[in-house]
């Protein structure tokens, strides 16, 4: 019941934000997939963004794999004046001989009908090498729909994801964030620091966990972390349920063309089913993006 109360509170905050707007902006952050979806707060203009990212572990909708996978990724995002965007991302897991472990490709449309309301809709394709180490390799396609209301002093965001391929899942992510920045003059007249603390909750199914565990049963048995699922033990990965609560604090140094961001995230997975015994975990992400206008 306490989880239900938390979700209801977040939904009510979203509704309140929309009502106030009528009266009067990463996993775990992972590459251009999230960068593209977060560009709805940028003034619409033609641009090309190139970035490099480091993450302490790969997370996928509130779940991590049985092994910690720090990674590096490179990203390219193109935004058109009309609001359309395309992106590509290549990810490599640190400590393995493989040159590329995952390639993400996608595109979509950004809309900003009012000063307070913005959103995006996109399609994303995940391509993995034959090792398929990370947990998101249990699926391959994502249709994403994001909507945000900036009702000051907070921003309310709700994101719907439908994933399909090897497994099919639905997710709803609700978050509240508070963006603020310094007045500049850090090292020059045009640079500044920005902060965007965010609280999020993820509700969804987790068939991807079952699919991953079945495809990696031998490896999980060797590591002594496999836990049998199925009806006999009461697991139901197709049931809509709370999956994760998280709190993150991104701190960014910004200039007109490049941004360096450090993000700390604390994740609390709940209702963990199947083979993966997720626990509370801290994540650290570093990213550097350069924007060509």
C-alpha positions as CSV (number, residue, x, y, z in Angstrom):
1,X,0.0,0.0,0.0
2,X,2.8,2.4,0.7
3,X,4.1,2.0,-2.9
4,X,0.6,2.8,-4.2
5,X,0.4,5.9,-2.0
6,X,3.7,7.1,-3.4
7,X,2.5,6.6,-7.0
8,X,-0.8,8.3,-6.3
9,X,1.1,11.3,-4.8
10,X,3.3,11.6,-8.0
11,X,0.3,11.3,-10.3
12,X,-1.6,14.0,-8.3
13,X,1.5,16.2,-8.5
14,X,1.4,15.8,-12.3
15,X,-2.3,16.7,-12.4
16,X,-1.7,19.7,-10.2
17,X,1.1,20.9,-12.4
18,X,-1.2,20.7,-15.5
19,X,-3.9,22.6,-13.7
20,X,-1.5,25.4,-12.6
21,X,-0.2,25.6,-16.2
22,X,-3.8,26.2,-17.4
23,X,-4.1,29.1,-14.9
24,X,-1.1,30.9,-15.5
25,X,13.8,18.5,-18.6
26,X,19.5,9.7,-18.5
27,X,21.2,4.1,-17.4
28,X,20.7,4.6,-15.3
29,X,21.7,7.7,-18.2
30,X,22.8,5.7,-21.2
31,X,23.9,7.4,-24.4
32,X,22.0,9.2,-27.1
33,X,18.8,7.3,-26.4
34,X,18.2,9.4,-23.4
35,X,20.0,12.5,-24.7
36,X,17.6,12.7,-27.7
37,X,14.5,12.3,-25.5
38,X,15.7,15.0,-23.2
39,X,16.2,17.6,-25.9
40,X,12.6,18.8,-25.7
41,X,13.8,21.7,-23.4
42,X,16.2,23.1,-26.0
43,X,15.1,26.0,-28.2
44,X,14.3,24.4,-31.6
45,X,17.1,24.9,-34.1
46,X,19.2,22.7,-36.4
47,X,22.1,21.1,-34.4
48,X,24.4,18.1,-34.3
49,X,25.5,16.8,-30.9
50,X,28.5,14.5,-30.4
51,X,29.2,12.9,-27.0
52,X,31.0,10.4,-25.0
53,X,29.7,8.8,-21.8
54,X,30.9,6.7,-18.9
55,X,28.6,4.7,-16.6
56,X,29.4,2.6,-13.5
57,X,26.8,0.0,-14.4
58,X,24.2,-0.7,-17.1
59,X,20.6,-0.4,-15.9
60,X,17.5,-1.1,-17.9
61,X,14.1,0.1,-16.6
62,X,15.1,-0.3,-13.0
63,X,16.9,-3.7,-13.4
64,X,20.6,-4.5,-13.6
65,X,22.3,-7.7,-14.7
66,X,23.9,-10.3,-12.4
67,X,27.3,-8.8,-13.0
68,X,28.3,-5.1,-12.8
69,X,29.0,-3.8,-16.3
70,X,30.7,-0.4,-16.4
71,X,30.6,1.0,-19.9
72,X,31.7,3.6,-22.3
73,X,29.5,4.9,-25.1
74,X,29.8,7.4,-28.0
75,X,26.7,9.2,-29.3
76,X,25.6,11.3,-32.2
77,X,22.3,13.2,-32.3
78,X,20.9,15.3,-35.1
79,X,18.0,17.7,-34.5
80,X,16.2,19.5,-37.3
81,X,14.5,22.9,-37.2
82,X,11.1,21.1,-37.7
83,X,11.6,19.1,-34.5
84,X,12.6,15.7,-36.0
85,X,15.7,14.0,-34.6
86,X,17.8,10.9,-35.4
87,X,20.6,9.4,-33.3
88,X,23.1,6.6,-33.2
89,X,25.0,5.2,-30.2
90,X,27.7,2.6,-29.8
91,X,28.4,1.1,-26.4
92,X,31.4,-0.9,-25.1
93,X,31.6,-2.8,-21.8
94,X,34.8,-2.1,-19.9
95,X,37.0,-5.1,-19.2
96,X,36.0,-7.2,-22.3
97,X,37.7,-7.8,-25.6
98,X,34.7,-7.1,-27.7
99,X,35.0,-3.8,-29.6
100,X,31.3,-3.0,-29.5
101,X,28.7,-4.6,-27.3
102,X,25.6,-2.7,-28.4
103,X,24.5,-0.3,-31.1
104,X,21.4,1.9,-30.7
105,X,19.6,3.6,-33.6
106,X,16.5,5.7,-33.5
107,X,14.6,8.8,-34.4
108,X,11.5,10.7,-33.5
109,X,9.7,14.0,-33.2
110,X,9.9,16.8,-30.5
111,X,6.9,19.0,-29.9
112,X,6.5,22.1,-27.8
113,X,3.0,23.5,-28.3
114,X,3.2,25.8,-25.3
115,X,5.8,27.3,-23.0
116,X,4.9,24.9,-20.2
117,X,4.2,21.7,-22.2
118,X,6.6,19.7,-24.2
119,X,7.1,16.1,-25.3
120,X,8.5,13.7,-27.8
121,X,7.7,10.4,-29.5
122,X,10.4,8.1,-30.9
123,X,11.3,4.6,-32.1
124,X,14.5,3.0,-30.9
125,X,16.3,-0.1,-32.2
126,X,18.8,-2.0,-30.0
127,X,21.4,-4.2,-31.7
128,X,23.7,-6.5,-29.7
129,X,26.8,-8.6,-30.4
130,X,26.5,-12.4,-30.1
131,X,27.6,-12.3,-26.4
132,X,24.4,-10.3,-25.4
133,X,25.8,-9.7,-21.9
134,X,23.6,-6.9,-20.6
135,X,20.0,-7.3,-19.5
136,X,18.5,-5.1,-22.2
137,X,19.6,-7.6,-24.8
138,X,16.3,-9.5,-23.9
139,X,14.5,-7.0,-26.1
140,X,15.3,-5.1,-29.3
141,X,12.7,-2.4,-30.0
142,X,11.2,0.5,-28.0
143,X,8.4,2.9,-28.8
144,X,8.7,5.8,-26.4
145,X,6.2,8.6,-25.7
146,X,7.3,11.4,-23.3
147,X,5.3,14.4,-22.0
148,X,6.5,17.1,-19.6
149,X,4.8,20.0,-17.8
150,X,7.1,22.7,-16.4
151,X,4.8,24.4,-13.9
152,X,7.6,25.9,-11.8
153,X,9.2,25.4,-9.4
154,X,8.9,21.7,-10.4
155,X,8.7,19.8,-13.7
156,X,6.4,16.8,-14.0
157,X,7.2,14.1,-16.6
158,X,5.5,10.9,-17.6
159,X,7.0,8.5,-20.1
160,X,5.4,5.5,-21.7
161,X,7.5,2.8,-23.2
162,X,6.4,-0.3,-25.2
163,X,9.2,-2.8,-25.8
164,X,9.0,-5.7,-28.2
165,X,11.2,-8.3,-29.8
166,X,12.4,-11.3,-27.9
167,X,10.0,-10.2,-25.1
168,X,7.3,-7.6,-24.8
169,X,6.9,-5.2,-21.9
170,X,5.1,-2.0,-21.0
171,X,6.6,0.7,-18.7
172,X,5.4,4.0,-17.2
173,X,7.9,6.3,-15.6
174,X,6.7,9.2,-13.5
175,X,9.2,11.8,-12.3
176,X,9.4,15.1,-10.5
177,X,12.4,17.4,-11.1
178,X,13.6,20.8,-10.0
179,X,16.0,22.5,-12.4
180,X,18.1,25.5,-11.4
181,X,21.3,27.1,-12.6
182,X,23.9,29.7,-11.6
183,X,24.0,33.1,-13.1
184,X,27.2,32.4,-15.0
185,X,30.6,33.9,-14.7
186,X,32.3,30.6,-13.6
187,X,35.3,31.0,-15.9
188,X,33.7,33.4,-18.5
189,X,30.6,35.4,-19.1
190,X,28.8,32.6,-21.0
191,X,29.3,29.5,-18.8
192,X,27.2,28.3,-15.9
193,X,26.4,25.4,-13.6
194,X,23.1,23.6,-13.7
195,X,21.4,21.2,-11.3
196,X,18.4,19.0,-11.9
197,X,17.6,16.7,-8.9
198,X,14.9,14.2,-9.9
199,X,12.7,11.6,-8.1
200,X,11.3,8.8,-10.3
201,X,9.2,5.7,-10.0
202,X,8.8,3.0,-12.7
203,X,5.7,0.8,-13.1
204,X,5.7,-2.0,-15.6
205,X,6.0,-5.6,-16.6
206,X,9.3,-7.5,-16.5
207,X,9.1,-10.2,-19.1
208,X,12.6,-9.1,-20.2
209,X,14.0,-10.4,-16.9
210,X,12.6,-13.9,-17.5
211,X,13.8,-13.9,-21.1
212,X,17.3,-12.8,-20.0
213,X,17.4,-15.5,-17.3
214,X,16.4,-18.3,-19.7
215,X,19.0,-17.3,-22.3
216,X,21.7,-17.0,-19.6
217,X,20.7,-19.9,-17.4
218,X,24.0,-21.7,-17.7
219,X,26.0,-18.6,-16.8
220,X,23.8,-17.7,-13.9
221,X,24.0,-21.3,-12.5
222,X,27.8,-21.0,-12.7
223,X,27.7,-17.8,-10.7
224,X,25.2,-19.3,-8.2
225,X,22.7,-16.6,-8.7
226,X,20.0,-18.3,-10.7
227,X,16.6,-18.5,-9.1
228,X,13.9,-20.6,-10.8
229,X,10.8,-18.7,-11.8
230,X,7.5,-19.9,-13.1
231,X,4.0,-20.4,-11.8
232,X,5.0,-22.9,-9.1
233,X,7.0,-20.3,-7.3
234,X,4.4,-17.5,-7.7
235,X,6.5,-15.4,-10.2
236,X,4.4,-13.5,-12.8
237,X,6.7,-11.3,-14.8
238,X,3.8,-10.3,-17.1
239,X,2.0,-8.5,-14.3
240,X,2.0,-4.7,-14.1
241,X,3.8,-3.8,-10.9
242,X,6.1,-1.3,-9.3
243,X,9.7,-1.9,-10.4
244,X,11.9,0.8,-9.1
245,X,12.3,4.0,-7.2
246,X,15.2,6.3,-7.7
247,X,16.7,9.6,-6.9
248,X,19.4,11.3,-9.1
249,X,21.4,14.5,-8.9
250,X,22.9,15.7,-12.3
251,X,25.4,18.5,-12.0
252,X,26.5,20.1,-15.3
253,X,29.0,22.6,-16.4
254,X,27.6,24.3,-19.5
255,X,28.9,26.6,-22.3
256,X,27.1,27.6,-25.5
257,X,28.6,24.6,-27.3
258,X,29.6,21.9,-24.8
259,X,28.3,20.4,-21.6
260,X,30.1,18.3,-19.0
261,X,27.8,16.4,-16.6
262,X,28.3,14.3,-13.5
263,X,25.3,12.4,-12.3
264,X,24.8,10.4,-9.1
265,X,21.8,8.1,-8.9
266,X,20.5,5.9,-6.1
267,X,18.2,3.1,-7.2
268,X,15.8,1.0,-5.1
269,X,14.5,-2.0,-7.1
270,X,11.2,-3.5,-5.8
271,X,9.2,-6.6,-6.7
272,X,12.3,-8.3,-8.1
273,X,11.3,-11.6,-9.8
274,X,13.0,-14.4,-11.7
275,X,16.7,-14.9,-11.8
276,X,18.1,-11.5,-11.0
277,X,18.5,-10.6,-7.3
278,X,18.7,-6.8,-7.7
279,X,19.6,-4.7,-4.6
280,X,19.8,-1.1,-3.7
281,X,22.6,0.4,-5.8
282,X,24.4,3.7,-6.5
283,X,25.4,4.7,-10.0
284,X,27.9,7.3,-11.3
285,X,27.7,8.7,-14.8
286,X,30.0,11.1,-16.6
287,X,29.2,12.6,-20.0
288,X,30.6,15.2,-22.3
289,X,28.6,16.6,-25.3
290,X,29.6,19.1,-27.9
291,X,26.9,20.8,-30.0
292,X,27.4,22.1,-33.5
293,X,24.8,24.8,-34.5
